Amino acid sequence: MAKFIPLQKNNTKVKRPISITLCVLFILLSSFTNTRLLDNKIKVVVIDAGHGGKDPGSISGGVKEKDITLAIVKKLGALIKKEYPTIKVYYTRLSDSFIELGERGSIANRNNADLFISIHCNHSGNSTAHGSETYVMGTHKNATNLEVAKRENSAVLLEEDYKESYDGFDPNSPEGHIIFTFYQNAFREQSIDFASKVESHLSKRKKTNKSRGVKEAGFIVLWKSAMPSVLIESGFISNPDERKYLKSDSGKVEFANAVFSAFKDYKKGVEKE
């Protein structure tokens, strides 16, 4: 596991180790990519229901994020298995259980997933904020992206010895998120491709169709996942109308169908290359 090295000005002794580390990391990640390019078939998909168990996620109006995400994940998985019975679909959780953030990506790695999809719900102090947004691993381009990452990453505080598990990571430190960005660079293009398709289809929904676009930030759940990976914020449960939509069965079905349509387009594009 890589260790975080604080940046120092005009220190030539630090530059060489960092350069060597990044070169080695680049080679390793490139090897993952090249291996996958030998077979473009989408064979395994891992779907992650955000939060769970002692971690309820965001709560608003009595609605818990962990319940919304689990219901959506089950519907999405069922759609994929029905349309593509040969594709193996795995879940990070299928019950109200607590799964550590780092373990979620590890589940995808252990099952040699070709795509990792993490479903969440957004929250804002502004009750009028609404719409979906899909994240790929990257740096925080603005304060809003960072706050989303901090909120989703705060679940590590519920884990035992989280500082040892994540090399002293502090979920409240902007610098702490930077180290995560290196691991997903090898799959950045594919991740952005899928994320763009997700937002495109979500914007076509009849009931709530606002797309806030594709964004990037440092999420532990995407950290070290050796495949294209995205984190989808399905909507704001802090918004009364969107909360009602996400709580309803029809809303969950419509959302799952939109993400499934994006998956079909992505699969077709990947396998055509």
Secondary structure in CASP SS format (residue, H / E / C, confidence):
PFRMAT SS
TARGET T0000
AUTHOR 0000-0000-0000
METHOD secondary structure of the structure
MODEL  1
M C 1.00
A C 1.00
K C 1.00
F C 1.00
I C 1.00
P C 1.00
L C 1.00
Q C 1.00
K C 1.00
N C 1.00
N C 1.00
T H 1.00
K H 1.00
V H 1.00
K H 1.00
R H 1.00
P H 1.00
I H 1.00
S H 1.00
I H 1.00
T H 1.00
L H 1.00
C H 1.00
V H 1.00
L H 1.00
F H 1.00
I H 1.00
L H 1.00
L H 1.00
S H 1.00
S H 1.00
F H 1.00
T H 1.00
N H 1.00
T H 1.00
R H 1.00
L H 1.00
L C 1.00
D C 1.00
N C 1.00
K C 1.00
I C 1.00
K C 1.00
V E 1.00
V E 1.00
V E 1.00
I E 1.00
D E 1.00
A E 1.00
G C 1.00
H C 1.00
G E 1.00
G C 1.00
K C 1.00
D E 1.00
P C 1.00
G C 1.00
S C 1.00
I E 1.00
S E 1.00
G C 1.00
G C 1.00
V E 1.00
K E 1.00
E H 1.00
K H 1.00
D H 1.00
I H 1.00
T H 1.00
L H 1.00
A H 1.00
I H 1.00
V H 1.00
K H 1.00
K H 1.00
L H 1.00
G H 1.00
A H 1.00
L H 1.00
I H 1.00
K H 1.00
K H 1.00
E H 1.00
Y C 1.00
P C 1.00
T C 1.00
I C 1.00
K E 1.00
V E 1.00
Y E 1.00
Y E 1.00
T C 1.00
R C 1.00
L C 1.00
S C 1.00
D C 1.00
S C 1.00
F C 1.00
I C 1.00
E C 1.00
L H 1.00
G H 1.00
E H 1.00
R H 1.00
G H 1.00
S H 1.00
I H 1.00
A H 1.00
N H 1.00
R H 1.00
N C 1.00
N C 1.00
A C 1.00
D C 1.00
L E 1.00
F E 1.00
I E 1.00
S E 1.00
I E 1.00
H E 1.00
C E 1.00
N E 1.00
H C 1.00
S C 1.00
G C 1.00
N C 1.00
S C 1.00
T C 1.00
A C 1.00
H C 1.00
G C 1.00
S E 1.00
E E 1.00
T E 1.00
Y E 1.00
V E 1.00
M E 1.00
G C 1.00
T C 1.00
H C 1.00
K C 1.00
N C 1.00
A H 1.00
T H 1.00
N H 1.00
L H 1.00
E H 1.00
V H 1.00
A H 1.00
K H 1.00
R H 1.00
E H 1.00
N H 1.00
S H 1.00
A H 1.00
V H 1.00
L H 1.00
L H 1.00
E C 1.00
E C 1.00
D C 1.00
Y H 1.00
K H 1.00
E H 1.00
S H 1.00
Y C 1.00
D C 1.00
G C 1.00
F C 1.00
D C 1.00
P C 1.00
N C 1.00
S C 1.00
P H 1.00
E H 1.00
G H 1.00
H H 1.00
I H 1.00
I H 1.00
F H 1.00
T H 1.00
F H 1.00
Y C 1.00
Q C 1.00
N H 1.00
A H 1.00
F H 1.00
R H 1.00
E H 1.00
Q H 1.00
S H 1.00
I H 1.00
D H 1.00
F H 1.00
A H 1.00
S H 1.00
K H 1.00
V H 1.00
E H 1.00
S H 1.00
H H 1.00
L H 1.00
S C 1.00
K C 1.00
R C 1.00
K C 1.00
K C 1.00
T C 1.00
N C 1.00
K C 1.00
S E 1.00
R E 1.00
G E 1.00
V E 1.00
K E 1.00
E E 1.00
A E 1.00
G C 1.00
F C 1.00
I H 1.00
V H 1.00
L H 1.00
W C 1.00
K C 1.00
S C 1.00
A C 1.00
M C 1.00
P C 1.00
S E 1.00
V E 1.00
L E 1.00
I E 1.00
E E 1.00
S E 1.00
G E 1.00
F E 1.00
I C 1.00
S C 1.00
N C 1.00
P H 1.00
D H 1.00
E H 1.00
R H 1.00
K H 1.00
Y H 1.00
L H 1.00
K H 1.00
S C 1.00
D H 1.00
S H 1.00
G H 1.00
K H 1.00
V H 1.00
E H 1.00
F H 1.00
A H 1.00
N H 1.00
A H 1.00
V H 1.00
F H 1.00
S H 1.00
A H 1.00
F H 1.00
K H 1.00
D H 1.00
Y H 1.00
K H 1.00
K H 1.00
G H 1.00
V H 1.00
E H 1.00
K H 1.00
E C 1.00
END
